[in-house]
C-alpha cells in the first residue's frame, strides 16, 4: 500500500510540474511585431478621432456663423 501511495504522490507532483514546465519562452521578435501592429492600430484610431473632432468643430462653426 505504501508504494502505491508514493507512486500516486509522485504522479501528482509530476503532473503539477509538467503543467508549469510546458510554457513556451517569450520570443522578443514576436513581442516587437505585436507592438508594431498595435502602434499602427493606435495611429489609425487617433487619426479617426482627430478627424471626427475637426469635422464636428467645423459643423459647429458653420452653424454659429449662420
DSSP file (Angstrom, degrees, kcal/mol; ACC not computed):
  #  RESIDUE AA STRUCTURE BP1 BP2  ACC     N-H-->O    O-->H-N    N-H-->O    O-->H-N    TCO  KAPPA ALPHA  PHI   PSI    X-CA   Y-CA   Z-CA
    1    1 A X     >        0   0    0      0, 0.0     4,-2.1     0, 0.0     5,-0.2   0.000 360.0 360.0 360.0 -38.6    0.0    0.0    0.0
    2    2 A X  H  >  +     0   0    0      1,-0.2     4,-2.3     2,-0.2     5,-0.2   0.878 360.0  51.8 -64.1 -38.4    2.8    2.4    0.8
    3    3 A X  H  > S+     0   0    0      1,-0.2     4,-2.3     2,-0.2    -1,-0.2   0.855 108.3  52.4 -68.5 -33.3    4.4    2.0   -2.6
    4    4 A X  H  > S+     0   0    0      2,-0.2     4,-2.4     1,-0.2    -2,-0.2   0.913 109.9  48.2 -66.7 -42.1    1.0    2.8   -4.2
    5    5 A X  H  X S+     0   0    0     -4,-2.1     4,-2.6     2,-0.2    -2,-0.2   0.911 112.4  48.8 -64.2 -42.0    0.7    6.0   -2.2
    6    6 A X  H  X S+     0   0    0     -4,-2.3     4,-2.5     1,-0.2    -1,-0.2   0.906 111.7  49.2 -63.9 -41.1    4.2    7.0   -3.0
    7    7 A X  H  X S+     0   0    0     -4,-2.3     4,-2.2     2,-0.2    -2,-0.2   0.891 111.5  49.5 -64.8 -39.3    3.6    6.4   -6.7
    8    8 A X  H  X S+     0   0    0     -4,-2.4     4,-2.3     2,-0.2    -2,-0.2   0.920 112.3  47.0 -66.6 -44.1    0.4    8.4   -6.6
    9    9 A X  H  X S+     0   0    0     -4,-2.6     4,-2.4     2,-0.2    -2,-0.2   0.906 112.5  50.1 -63.1 -42.1    2.1   11.3   -4.9
   10   10 A X  H  X S+     0   0    0     -4,-2.5     4,-2.3     1,-0.2    -1,-0.2   0.894 110.5  50.1 -63.7 -40.0    4.9   11.2   -7.3
   11   11 A X  H  X S+     0   0    0     -4,-2.2     4,-2.2     2,-0.2    -2,-0.2   0.902 111.1  48.6 -65.2 -42.1    2.5   11.2  -10.3
   12   12 A X  H  X S+     0   0    0     -4,-2.3     4,-1.9     2,-0.2    -2,-0.2   0.904 111.7  49.9 -64.2 -41.0    0.6   14.2   -8.9
   13   13 A X  H  X S+     0   0    0     -4,-2.4     4,-2.4     1,-0.2    -2,-0.2   0.910 111.0  49.2 -64.2 -42.5    3.8   16.0   -8.3
   14   14 A X  H  X S+     0   0    0     -4,-2.3     4,-2.4     1,-0.2    -1,-0.2   0.885 109.3  51.6 -65.7 -38.8    5.0   15.3  -11.9
   15   15 A X  H  X S+     0   0    0     -4,-2.2     4,-1.5     2,-0.2    -1,-0.2   0.879 111.4  47.8 -67.0 -36.2    1.7   16.4  -13.4
   16   16 A X  H  X S+     0   0    0     -4,-1.9     4,-1.3     2,-0.2    -2,-0.2   0.930 113.9  45.7 -69.0 -45.1    1.9   19.7  -11.5
   17   17 A X  H  X S+     0   0    0     -4,-2.4     4,-1.8     1,-0.2    -2,-0.2   0.845 110.9  54.0 -68.9 -32.2    5.5   20.4  -12.5
   18   18 A X  H  X S+     0   0    0     -4,-2.4     4,-1.3     2,-0.2    -1,-0.2   0.864 102.6  58.4 -66.9 -35.3    4.7   19.4  -16.1
   19   19 A X  H  < S+     0   0    0     -4,-1.5    -1,-0.2     1,-0.2    -2,-0.2   0.897 113.3  37.4 -61.8 -40.2    1.9   22.0  -16.2
   20   20 A X  H >< S+     0   0    0     -4,-1.3     3,-0.7     1,-0.2    -1,-0.2   0.765 114.1  55.4 -84.3 -25.5    4.3   24.8  -15.3
   21   21 A X  H 3< S+     0   0    0     -4,-1.8    -2,-0.2     1,-0.2    -1,-0.2   0.656  92.4  72.7 -79.9 -15.3    7.2   23.5  -17.4
   22   22 A X  T 3<  +     0   0    0     -4,-1.3    -1,-0.2    -5,-0.1    -2,-0.1   0.575  69.1 113.7 -78.8  -8.3    5.1   23.4  -20.6
   23   23 A X    <   -     0   0    0     -3,-0.7     2,-0.2    -4,-0.1    -3,-0.0  -0.411  66.4-128.6 -66.7 135.5    5.0   27.2  -21.0
   24   24 A X        -     0   0    0     -2,-0.1     2,-0.1     1,-0.1    -1,-0.1  -0.481  26.6-102.2 -80.8 155.1    6.9   28.3  -24.1
   25   25 A X        -     0   0    0     -2,-0.2     2,-0.3     1,-0.1    -1,-0.1  -0.444  39.6-102.1 -74.7 150.6    9.5   31.0  -23.8
   26   26 A X        -     0   0    0     -2,-0.1     2,-0.6     1,-0.0    -1,-0.1  -0.541  29.8-142.4 -72.6 135.7    8.7   34.5  -24.8
   27   27 A X     >  -     0   0    0     -2,-0.3     4,-1.9     1,-0.2     3,-0.2  -0.900   2.6-155.1-102.6 120.1   10.0   35.5  -28.2
   28   28 A X  H  > S+     0   0    0     -2,-0.6     4,-2.4     1,-0.2     5,-0.2   0.859  93.6  56.2 -63.1 -36.8   11.2   39.1  -28.3
   29   29 A X  H  > S+     0   0    0      1,-0.2     4,-2.3     2,-0.2    -1,-0.2   0.898 106.8  49.8 -63.6 -39.9   10.7   39.3  -32.0
   30   30 A X  H  > S+     0   0    0      2,-0.2     4,-2.4     1,-0.2    -1,-0.2   0.907 110.8  49.9 -64.1 -40.9    7.1   38.3  -31.7
   31   31 A X  H  X S+     0   0    0     -4,-1.9     4,-2.3     2,-0.2    -2,-0.2   0.898 110.9  49.2 -64.8 -40.2    6.6   40.9  -29.0
   32   32 A X  H  X S+     0   0    0     -4,-2.4     4,-2.2     2,-0.2    -2,-0.2   0.895 111.9  48.5 -66.6 -39.8    8.2   43.6  -31.1
   33   33 A X  H  X S+     0   0    0     -4,-2.3     4,-2.3     2,-0.2    -2,-0.2   0.909 111.6  49.8 -64.8 -42.0    6.0   42.7  -34.1
   34   34 A X  H  X S+     0   0    0     -4,-2.4     4,-2.2     1,-0.2    -2,-0.2   0.901 110.9  49.3 -63.4 -41.3    2.9   42.7  -31.9
   35   35 A X  H  X S+     0   0    0     -4,-2.3     4,-2.2     2,-0.2    -1,-0.2   0.889 109.7  52.0 -65.6 -39.3    3.8   46.2  -30.6
   36   36 A X  H  X S+     0   0    0     -4,-2.2     4,-1.9     2,-0.2    -2,-0.2   0.910 110.0  48.3 -63.2 -42.4    4.4   47.5  -34.1
   37   37 A X  H  X S+     0   0    0     -4,-2.3     4,-2.0     1,-0.2    -2,-0.2   0.888 110.5  51.9 -65.0 -38.9    1.0   46.2  -35.2
   38   38 A X  H  X S+     0   0    0     -4,-2.2     4,-2.5     1,-0.2    -2,-0.2   0.883 107.0  53.5 -64.6 -38.5   -0.6   47.9  -32.1
   39   39 A X  H  X S+     0   0    0     -4,-2.2     4,-2.5     2,-0.2    -1,-0.2   0.904 107.7  50.4 -63.0 -41.2    1.1   51.2  -32.9
   40   40 A X  H  X S+     0   0    0     -4,-1.9     4,-2.1     2,-0.2    -1,-0.2   0.911 111.5  47.6 -63.3 -42.2   -0.4   51.1  -36.4
   41   41 A X  H  X S+     0   0    0     -4,-2.0     4,-2.4     1,-0.2    -2,-0.2   0.903 111.6  51.0 -64.8 -41.0   -3.9   50.4  -35.0
   42   42 A X  H  X S+     0   0    0     -4,-2.5     4,-2.8     1,-0.2    -2,-0.2   0.896 108.5  51.8 -63.4 -40.3   -3.4   53.3  -32.5
   43   43 A X  H  X S+     0   0    0     -4,-2.5     4,-2.3     2,-0.2    -1,-0.2   0.919 110.9  47.5 -62.8 -43.3   -2.4   55.7  -35.3
   44   44 A X  H  X S+     0   0    0     -4,-2.1     4,-2.2     2,-0.2    -2,-0.2   0.920 113.1  48.6 -63.1 -43.6   -5.5   54.8  -37.3
   45   45 A X  H  X S+     0   0    0     -4,-2.4     4,-2.3     1,-0.2    -2,-0.2   0.918 111.8  48.7 -63.3 -44.2   -7.7   55.2  -34.2
   46   46 A X  H  X S+     0   0    0     -4,-2.8     4,-2.7     1,-0.2     5,-0.2   0.889 110.1  52.2 -64.2 -39.0   -6.1   58.6  -33.3
   47   47 A X  H  X S+     0   0    0     -4,-2.3     4,-2.5     2,-0.2     5,-0.2   0.906 110.0  48.5 -63.5 -41.8   -6.5   59.8  -36.9
   48   48 A X  H  X S+     0   0    0     -4,-2.2     4,-2.1     2,-0.2    -2,-0.2   0.908 112.9  48.0 -64.4 -42.2  -10.2   58.9  -36.9
   49   49 A X  H  X S+     0   0    0     -4,-2.3     4,-2.4     2,-0.2    -2,-0.2   0.929 113.9  46.1 -65.6 -45.4  -10.7   60.6  -33.5
   50   50 A X  H  X S+     0   0    0     -4,-2.7     4,-2.3     1,-0.2    -2,-0.2   0.913 113.9  47.8 -65.5 -42.8   -8.9   63.8  -34.6
   51   51 A X  H  X S+     0   0    0     -4,-2.5     4,-2.4    -5,-0.2    -1,-0.2   0.883 112.2  50.2 -67.1 -36.3  -10.7   64.0  -38.0
   52   52 A X  H  X S+     0   0    0     -4,-2.1     4,-2.4    -5,-0.2    -2,-0.2   0.921 111.1  48.3 -65.5 -43.6  -14.0   63.4  -36.3
   53   53 A X  H  X S+     0   0    0     -4,-2.4     4,-2.2     1,-0.2    -2,-0.2   0.895 112.4  49.3 -64.2 -39.5  -13.4   66.2  -33.8
   54   54 A X  H  X S+     0   0    0     -4,-2.3     4,-2.4     2,-0.2    -2,-0.2   0.913 110.8  49.7 -65.3 -43.2  -12.3   68.6  -36.5
   55   55 A X  H  X S+     0   0    0     -4,-2.4     4,-2.2     2,-0.2    -2,-0.2   0.906 111.6  48.3 -63.6 -41.6  -15.4   67.8  -38.6
   56   56 A X  H  X S+     0   0    0     -4,-2.4     4,-2.4     2,-0.2    -1,-0.2   0.909 110.9  51.2 -65.1 -41.2  -17.6   68.4  -35.6
   57   57 A X  H  X S+     0   0    0     -4,-2.2     4,-2.4     1,-0.2    -2,-0.2   0.903 110.4  49.2 -62.8 -40.9  -15.8   71.7  -34.8
   58   58 A X  H  X S+     0   0    0     -4,-2.4     4,-2.4     2,-0.2    -1,-0.2   0.897 110.9  49.7 -65.3 -40.3  -16.3   72.8  -38.5
   59   59 A X  H  X S+     0   0    0     -4,-2.2     4,-2.3     2,-0.2    -2,-0.2   0.916 111.4  48.9 -64.3 -42.9  -20.0   72.0  -38.4
   60   60 A X  H  X S+     0   0    0     -4,-2.4     4,-2.4     2,-0.2    -2,-0.2   0.909 111.8  49.2 -63.8 -42.4  -20.5   73.9  -35.1
   61   61 A X  H  X S+     0   0    0     -4,-2.4     4,-2.0     1,-0.2    -2,-0.2   0.896 110.9  50.4 -64.5 -39.6  -18.6   76.9  -36.6
   62   62 A X  H  X S+     0   0    0     -4,-2.4     4,-0.9     2,-0.2    -2,-0.2   0.905 111.7  47.3 -63.1 -41.9  -20.8   76.8  -39.7
   63   63 A X  H  < S+     0   0    0     -4,-2.3     3,-0.5     1,-0.2    -2,-0.2   0.906 113.4  48.0 -67.1 -41.1  -23.9   76.7  -37.7
   64   64 A X  H  < S+     0   0    0     -4,-2.4    -1,-0.2     1,-0.2    -2,-0.2   0.812 107.4  56.4 -70.2 -30.1  -22.8   79.5  -35.4
   65   65 A X  H  <        0   0    0     -4,-2.0    -1,-0.2     1,-0.2    -2,-0.2   0.713 360.0 360.0 -76.6 -18.3  -21.8   81.7  -38.3
   66   66 A X     <        0   0    0     -4,-0.9    -1,-0.2    -3,-0.5    -2,-0.2   0.470 360.0 360.0 -82.8 360.0  -25.2   81.5  -39.9
